[in-house]
Amino acid sequence: RNLLCLEKIRDLCEEKGSRVVFYITPSYFRLADRYVEALRRDLAAFGAELTDLNERFDELGIDPKNDFYDTLHFNVYGAEKFSAFLAAEYFS
């Protein structure tokens, strides 16, 4: 079922002339490298990209003490920084 949904997303993006990009949001919980690589391979097979933004944590300017609500979720300050980064990275 998930793969069917991924195909629909890919097809719609192709129809609209958009790239298919999935990302892993920075957090304290990190997937093991083997899982990230498996995701990357699976998504590439569908013509989609995967970016693990944990690899760019410092570049985002995230302050671990002030920008997280808990170990997985940004608070308003972290969300603002992350949204600005995404806009500059993917939509400018």
C-alpha positions as a printed Julia matrix, in Angstrom:
92×3 Matrix{Float64}:
  0.0    0.0     0.0
  2.83   2.44    0.83
  4.51   1.73   -2.49
  1.25   2.38   -4.3
  0.99   5.77   -2.59
  4.62   6.52   -3.48
  3.88   5.75   -7.12
  0.94   8.16   -7.05
  3.1   10.89   -5.5
  5.82  10.3    -8.1
  3.35  10.35  -10.99
  1.74  13.58   -9.79
  5.13  15.24   -9.36
  6.18  14.15  -12.85
  2.92  15.49  -14.26
  3.53  18.84  -12.53
  7.24  18.95  -13.39
  8.39  18.69   -9.76
 11.17  16.74   -8.1
 10.23  14.05   -5.6
 12.2   14.7    -2.42
 11.73  13.04    0.93
 13.71  14.08    3.96
 14.48  12.91    7.44
 13.97  15.8     9.83
 16.77  16.45   12.32
 16.16  14.95   15.74
 17.95  13.22   18.57
 16.58   9.89   17.37
 18.63   8.69   14.43
 17.95   5.75   12.19
 20.79   3.3    11.8
 22.82   3.91    8.64
 21.65   0.63    7.12
 18.03   1.76    7.34
 18.76   5.15    5.83
 20.63   3.49    2.96
 17.78   1.02    2.42
 15.3    3.91    2.29
 17.56   5.8    -0.1
 17.79   2.78   -2.43
 14.06   2.08   -2.3
 13.15   5.68   -3.01
 15.72   5.98   -5.81
 14.05   3.0    -7.5
 10.93   5.19   -7.71
 12.81   8.23   -8.97
 12.74   9.98   -5.59
 15.5   11.51   -3.51
 16.1   11.06    0.21
 17.99  13.63    2.21
 18.92  12.87    5.81
 19.06  16.32    7.33
 20.63  14.93   10.48
 23.79  14.97    8.36
 23.41  18.76    8.07
 22.35  19.45   11.65
 24.99  22.13   12.3
 24.33  23.86    8.99
 20.7   24.35    9.99
 21.69  26.47   12.97
 19.61  24.35   15.3
 20.23  24.86   19.02
 19.5   21.54   20.76
 18.68  23.26   24.06
 16.27  25.85   22.69
 14.82  24.54   19.42
 13.23  21.21   20.41
  9.97  20.42   22.16
 11.16  16.86   22.83
 13.75  14.54   21.3
 11.81  14.16   18.03
  9.98  17.44   17.47
 10.95  21.04   16.96
  9.31  23.74   19.01
  8.22  26.97   17.3
 11.82  28.3    17.19
 13.24  25.15   15.66
 10.33  24.87   13.22
 10.93  28.44   12.09
 14.63  27.75   11.44
 13.89  24.46    9.71
 11.17  25.96    7.5
 13.47  28.79    6.44
 16.18  26.25    5.58
 13.78  24.13    3.51
 12.48  27.16    1.65
 15.99  28.32    0.78
 17.23  24.83   -0.09
 14.35  23.51   -2.17
 12.13  26.41   -3.21
 14.38  29.27   -4.19
